[in-house]
Structure formats: structure tokens, C-alpha cells
Amino acid sequence: MPDFKGPLSSKLPRAGTTIFTIMSALASEHKAINLSQGFPDFEVSSELINLVYEKMKNGQNQYAPMPGIQLLREIISKKVKKLYSAAYDPATEITVTAGGTQAIFTAILSVIKEGDEVILFDPAYDCYAPAIELAGGIPVSLQLKPPSFSIDWNEVKRTINQRTRMIMINTPHNPTGSILTARDMMQLEKLTKQTDILILSDEVYEHIIFDGYEHQSVMRFPELVKRSFVVFSFGKTFHATGWKCGYILAPSKLMAEFRKVHQFNVFSVNTPLQFALADFMSDEITYTGIEAMYARKRDYFLTLMKPSRFKPLDCHGSYFLLFDYSKISNEKDTDFAKRLTVEHGVASIPVSVFYKNPPDKKLLRFCFAKKDETLKAAAERLCKV
Ligand code: GLN
């Protein structure tokens, strides 16, 4: 078709196609094992699928209420009460979203204004900074400190100023697999206590945490919970990333602003899924049970990778593992990830893409949310590199 000839200045001039799309396409083009984009290659529970089918057959096919169906919001409220002792009102403080990314985007759009600064920590999930920029805000990127990828709270203290409107955190962390501790949360509490700073806490991997650690949700901390948007994802927990369904919690004043935006860009979310999820989640083992399964997969992949020249970094949560490849190559991670896909048949994600100013590190992210046979086949190839 003839292209648009008029002037068009991009609202996201630096953004290209996301690394997830690029690496998954490259994996498929070269028939490589895809450990790049984070999605499970095993099936959703057949019980959950049957529930969705049942809800569709029973006529649950029209618009859900704007904030999500009441039953699901009630289940979510009970869940967070039990796990984190937090009291959220399903009527005014919980909204079902079209996945975690939409929840993040809408939260930012609803409260960030022109010139507002938002502190985020690199490596940061790739949708954070563009969402801030589209809202007119200014992303202020600090770096997590390797090898543990922890937050330097003194640096945060020095960075906070009159224009700081929000701090974004993510635990368990994508892409590093690090987690925030209770001490981290207390530091955040201390720094924000006397301020109007908001927090956006991305906790989509809340149930994928290992080694006896407890998930330190902002919800456990009274000073944090009253200023926080907290984001979750059914896709991560129920191995159904393609369903694009999640939820967000916030005190009612914040949630009212969130819903003003949500009603105009999404309105409401897939109805039969919501009814099915509400039924399915009435048994809490459906979500608390995934931790052990993922811990075993992490350990299995680590054991298989032991003979390789890739060196693993600590991973206490999420379904991602970072590996250092400096013993193998001096190439840039973006080049090496491509070559690994094309020549060795395993796709991964180069970590530098999650940085504003990438340090010179040789790190790749591998997703271990895969069948044992997939992990085995991938490790066999990687051990030969
Ligand atoms: N969250 C997924 C990951 O980190 C990717 C989601 C997407 O492709 N946008 O790999």
C-alpha cells in the first residue's frame, strides 16, 4: 500500500521491536530451542481449561463488569489477606486487567504527569521506561548491584528529589532472578515515609520463589501498602501467558484514578476466564503448589549445565536464570545471543537490553519454565559451546 507521506515524529523514537519478539522469531526461523521469551512450554491444567469451556458453554460470554467480576475480586481479596495480611476491598481496591503489562501501563498513565520523575532499577523489564515516557514522565534509571543485583538504598536516597513521583520495584526480579528482602522493604519504607512518592510493585512472580525465602510483598509493609500499586499475573501462575489476564491492587484513591484510564482503554477483561479462574483458585494449592515444581526445574537445569562453560548466577525467584559466558566469548551479548541461536540452536535473552546504559557484562537470560526434555536438549547443546 502507498505509505503515509506526511510528517510523523515518533512518540517513542528510541524504541524498536521488543527483544522477546526478536528472539522468539529468530528461534523459530532457525528451529532453535526457545529459552528466550518467558513462557512455559507445558500445558495449562486441564481442569482449568475445562472450566473455561464450561463457562463459555454456560453463556458467560458478554462484557464483564469494568473492574472485573465480583467473585474473582473477592477470591483475590481473600488470597492477599491470607498470604500477606493485607485488607483490600474488592469493590474499590482490586481491578482485573489484561495482563501485568497493561496493569503497569495503566497505573503509570493514570498518575504520572509531564516532568514527573520515576525511579527504576536496571536491568528493568522493558515496558517500564516507555510507559513512563508516553505519560510525559522522566525515567530515572539506577543500577542494581551485581552479583546479587541488590538495590543501593543510599543511592536511592541521593536520587529522590521534589520531582520524584514514583519508585518502581520488581520482586522476584525479571531478568535477574534476584529478590528483595524484608530489609530492602524497610529501607523503602523509611525513604518514602515522609513523602508523597508512589510505588509500583511488579510482583508477577510472587509464587515462584525458592530456597526457603518468603515473598516480601509491599503488602506486608503498612507504610508501603498505602502508596502502592501492586501488579500480578494469572498467566505466570497458571502457565497461561497467552491468556493475558492479571490484576492490580491499590488503595481506593489510587485505584479510582487507575479505573478512569482502564475504562477507556480496556474497559473490561475476558469474561469466561475470570469465572473459570475464580472457581479454580478456590483451592489454593493451584497457586501455592507451583513453587516446588519450579525449584526442581531450576535445580535440574543447573545440574545439566554444570559441565558447560556457562557460569550461573544466583537465582532465588522467577523462572529465569542468568549465565555468564565470559569464558566462551568476548562478543557483545546481543551478538552472542543471536549466534547461539543460529549456530548452536538455543535462544536466550541478552541482558544488556534491559539497561539504559549497559555495563560491559557477558550475561544471557535463560527461561527454565520448560518441560524437562526441553531443558535437557537445550543443556546438551549448550554444553558443547
Ligand atoms: N515477560 C516475558 C519475558 O520476560 C515476555 C513477555 C513479552 O514477550 N512481552 O520474557
Residues whose N, C-alpha, C, O or C-beta is under 5 A from the ligand:
A	BS01	LIG	F20 S36 Q37 G38
